[in-house]
Amino acid sequence: MQEDHVKLLLAEIGRINATLERLAGPAPAVNDWNAADVFVWSPARLQVQPVKRPNRIDIDLIRGVDHVRDILVDNTMRFARGLPANNVLLWGARGMGKSSLVKSVHALAARETGSNLKLIEVHREDIASLPALMDILKEAPHPVIIFCDDLSFDHDDTSYKSLKAALDGGVEGRPDNVLLYATSNRRHLLPRDMMENEQSTAINPSEAVEEKVSLSDRFGLWLGFYKCSQAEYLEMIDGYASHYTLDIPVEQLHAEALEWATTRGSRSGRVAWQYVQDLAGRLGKPLNR
């Protein structure tokens, strides 16, 4: 009788332990900072997962954005060297190389400073987990750039509060070894109709929208990307053709590239790269990025 009672007690203790483990969530995984220079944040495992072959291009191939490129390079170099630097919001026209520039500048700064600068991409749907990532990064032995690509917030989305906490750092302050770079098509990260709706339904319209609009203000640098001119577009095409040694007469190259842009209804770095991929395929030339 006593043995049965002990077995029941042990079984109950086992169920309680299992419940507590589920409530506590997964134990933080061990992060190997030497495994790579680029990582992706996995909130489910509380781990930064190494990316062995990052998808990026040489910074010399990013054309038409020289001014903002130089500002971003300078800011990133200072941060990699342990000097004060700003969080950065890269906003503006689609396909003009915002995310490509972040990844290329990171590679350049890591190579030239020898600082083991790390880049961690946080997916849009994981923004709410930023505070957990910041706790891990406080103990990281290297400078880290958190990268949020194509960032924006829609109606009833409260995850922007986690981003604000990451930018401000709360009571403790943002760790000295962490910066945040984000790209967006919106300067204020919010759709205009959302801002207008907040203003029209609030008792105090200015205060109702201020908290959300002020999110952009927490980025020390705003770098604007605008649609490129025809000359800038062709400069991008020429840069790719030269880099990958695509053997085609310049007149034919430009004529085809302009026709390609016309069929897409826009000119941008992304459209230029898409044309170059098509051209290289027709020429039987592999593109090793």
C-alpha positions in Angstrom: 0.0 0.0 0.0 2.8 2.3 1.0 4.7 1.5 -2.3 1.7 2.4 -4.4 1.4 5.7 -2.5 5.1 6.5 -3.2 4.7 5.6 -6.9 1.7 7.9 -7.2 3.6 10.7 -5.4 6.6 10.3 -7.7 4.4 10.3 -10.8 2.7 13.5 -9.6 6.1 15.1 -9.0 7.2 14.2 -12.5 4.1 15.8 -14.0 4.7 19.0 -12.0 8.3 19.1 -13.2 7.3 18.6 -16.8 4.7 21.5 -16.4 7.3 23.8 -14.9 9.8 23.0 -17.7 7.1 23.9 -20.3 6.3 27.1 -18.6 10.0 28.0 -18.3 10.5 27.5 -22.0 13.6 26.2 -23.7 17.0 26.6 -22.1 19.2 29.2 -24.0 21.3 27.4 -26.6 25.1 27.8 -26.7 26.0 30.4 -29.3 29.3 29.9 -31.1 30.3 33.4 -32.1 33.3 32.1 -34.1 31.1 29.9 -36.3 30.4 32.7 -38.8 30.3 36.5 -39.3 26.6 36.5 -40.2 23.8 34.9 -38.2 20.0 34.6 -38.1 18.1 35.0 -34.9 16.0 31.9 -33.9 13.7 33.0 -31.0 12.3 29.5 -30.5 15.7 28.2 -29.6 17.0 31.5 -28.2 20.0 31.0 -30.5 21.8 32.9 -33.3 22.2 30.4 -36.1 25.4 30.9 -38.3 25.0 31.5 -42.0 28.0 29.9 -43.7 27.5 31.6 -47.1 25.8 35.0 -46.8 23.9 36.3 -49.8 25.7 39.5 -50.5 27.6 41.3 -53.3 30.7 43.4 -53.5 30.1 46.9 -52.4 31.7 48.3 -55.6 28.7 46.8 -57.5 26.2 49.0 -55.6 25.9 52.1 -57.7 23.7 55.2 -57.7 23.8 55.6 -53.9 27.3 56.9 -53.3 26.3 59.6 -50.7 24.4 57.3 -48.4 26.9 54.5 -48.9 29.7 56.7 -47.6 27.7 57.7 -44.6 26.8 54.1 -43.7 30.4 53.0 -44.2 31.7 55.7 -41.9 29.2 55.0 -39.2 29.9 51.2 -39.4 33.6 51.6 -39.4 33.5 53.8 -36.3 31.3 51.2 -34.5 33.6 48.4 -35.5 36.5 50.3 -34.0 34.7 50.8 -30.7 33.8 54.5 -31.3 30.4 56.1 -30.9 28.0 55.4 -33.8 24.2 55.6 -34.5 21.4 53.2 -35.2 20.4 53.6 -38.9 17.1 53.5 -40.8 17.6 53.0 -44.5 14.3 54.0 -46.2 12.9 54.7 -49.6 12.4 53.3 -53.1 12.2 49.5 -53.6 15.0 47.7 -55.2 17.7 50.4 -54.7 20.0 48.2 -52.7 19.1 49.0 -49.1 19.6 45.5 -47.7 22.4 44.7 -50.1 24.3 47.8 -48.9 23.9 46.8 -45.2 25.4 43.3 -45.9 28.2 44.7 -48.1 29.1 47.4 -45.6 29.2 44.9 -42.8 31.6 42.7 -44.8 33.8 45.7 -45.7 34.0 46.9 -42.0 34.7 43.4 -40.6 37.5 42.9 -43.2 39.2 46.3 -42.9 39.0 46.7 -39.1 39.7 43.1 -38.0 37.1 43.6 -35.3 35.1 40.4 -35.8 32.0 42.5 -36.4 28.9 40.3 -36.5 25.6 40.8 -38.3 22.5 39.2 -37.0 19.3 39.3 -39.1 16.0 39.4 -37.2 13.0 38.5 -39.3 10.0 40.9 -39.3 7.8 38.4 -37.5 10.4 38.0 -34.7 10.6 41.7 -33.7 8.7 41.0 -30.5 11.6 38.8 -29.3 14.2 41.5 -29.5 14.5 42.0 -25.7 15.5 38.3 -25.4 18.1 38.8 -28.1 19.5 41.9 -26.4 19.9 39.9 -23.1 22.1 37.4 -25.0 24.1 40.1 -26.9 25.1 41.9 -23.6 27.6 39.0 -23.1 28.7 38.8 -26.7 32.5 39.2 -27.1 32.2 41.1 -30.4 30.5 44.2 -31.7 27.1 43.2 -33.3 24.8 44.9 -35.8 21.2 43.7 -35.5 19.6 43.9 -39.0 15.8 44.1 -39.6 15.0 44.0 -43.3 11.8 45.5 -44.8 10.5 46.8 -41.5 7.0 48.3 -41.1 4.0 48.0 -38.8 0.4 47.7 -39.6 -2.9 48.1 -37.7 -3.1 46.6 -34.2 0.6 45.7 -34.4 2.2 46.3 -31.0 5.6 44.7 -31.7 7.0 48.1 -32.4 7.3 48.5 -28.6 9.9 45.8 -28.5 11.8 47.6 -31.2 11.6 50.9 -29.2 12.9 49.0 -26.2 15.8 47.7 -28.2 16.7 51.1 -29.6 16.5 52.9 -26.2 17.7 50.0 -24.0 15.3 50.8 -21.2 16.8 51.3 -17.7 20.0 49.5 -18.5 20.6 51.3 -21.7 21.5 49.7 -25.1 24.7 47.6 -24.8 27.7 49.4 -26.1 28.5 46.5 -28.4 25.1 46.6 -30.3 23.7 48.7 -33.1 20.5 48.3 -35.0 20.2 48.8 -38.8 16.7 48.6 -40.4 15.4 49.0 -44.0 11.9 50.1 -44.8 9.9 51.6 -47.7 8.3 54.0 -45.2 10.2 56.8 -43.6 8.0 56.6 -40.4 7.5 52.8 -40.5 3.7 53.2 -40.5 1.1 53.5 -43.3 -0.3 56.9 -43.7 -3.9 55.7 -43.3 -3.0 54.2 -39.9 -1.6 57.5 -38.7 -4.6 59.4 -39.9 -7.0 56.9 -38.3 -5.2 57.2 -34.9 -5.4 61.0 -35.1 -9.1 61.1 -36.1 -10.3 58.7 -33.3 -8.2 59.9 -30.4 -9.2 62.3 -27.6 -5.8 64.0 -28.1 -4.8 63.2 -31.7 -1.2 64.4 -31.4 -0.4 62.3 -28.3 -2.2 59.2 -29.7 0.1 59.0 -32.7 3.3 60.5 -31.2 4.5 57.2 -29.6 4.3 55.3 -32.9 5.7 58.1 -35.1 8.5 58.7 -32.7 9.9 55.3 -33.4 11.7 56.6 -36.4 13.3 59.3 -34.3 15.1 56.7 -32.3 17.3 56.0 -35.3 20.2 58.5 -35.3 20.7 58.3 -39.0 18.0 58.3 -41.7 19.4 57.4 -45.1 17.0 58.0 -48.0 17.1 55.9 -51.3 15.4 57.4 -54.3 14.5 56.0 -57.8 17.5 56.1 -60.1 17.9 58.0 -63.3 18.5 56.3 -66.6 22.2 57.2 -66.4 22.5 55.7 -63.0 20.6 52.6 -64.1 23.0 52.1 -67.1 26.0 52.6 -64.7 24.7 49.7 -62.7 24.4 47.6 -65.8 27.9 48.5 -66.9 29.3 47.7 -63.5 27.8 44.2 -63.5 28.8 43.5 -67.1 32.4 44.5 -66.3 32.6 42.6 -63.1 31.2 39.4 -64.6 33.0 39.9 -67.9 29.8 39.6 -69.9 30.9 39.8 -73.6 28.3 41.9 -75.4 28.6 45.2 -77.3 27.8 48.3 -75.1 25.2 49.5 -77.5 23.3 46.2 -77.4 23.8 45.9 -73.7 22.2 49.4 -73.1 19.4 48.8 -75.5 18.4 45.5 -74.0 18.8 46.9 -70.4 16.5 49.8 -71.2 13.9 47.6 -72.9 14.1 45.3 -69.8 13.4 48.2 -67.5 10.5 49.4 -69.7 8.8 46.0 -69.5 9.2 46.1 -65.7 7.9 49.7 -65.4 10.8 50.9 -63.3 14.6 51.3 -63.1 16.4 50.1 -59.9 19.3 48.1 -58.8 17.1 45.1 -58.5 15.8 45.4 -62.1 19.4 45.8 -63.3 20.5 42.6 -61.5 17.5 40.7 -62.9 18.5 41.8 -66.4 22.1 40.7 -65.8 21.0 37.3 -64.6 18.9 36.9 -67.8 21.9 38.1 -69.9 24.4 35.8 -68.2 22.0 32.8 -68.7 21.7 33.5 -72.4 25.5 33.9 -72.7 26.1 30.7 -70.7 28.1 32.6 -68.1 27.8 31.6 -64.4 27.5 34.4 -61.9 29.6 33.6 -58.8 28.5 36.1 -56.1 
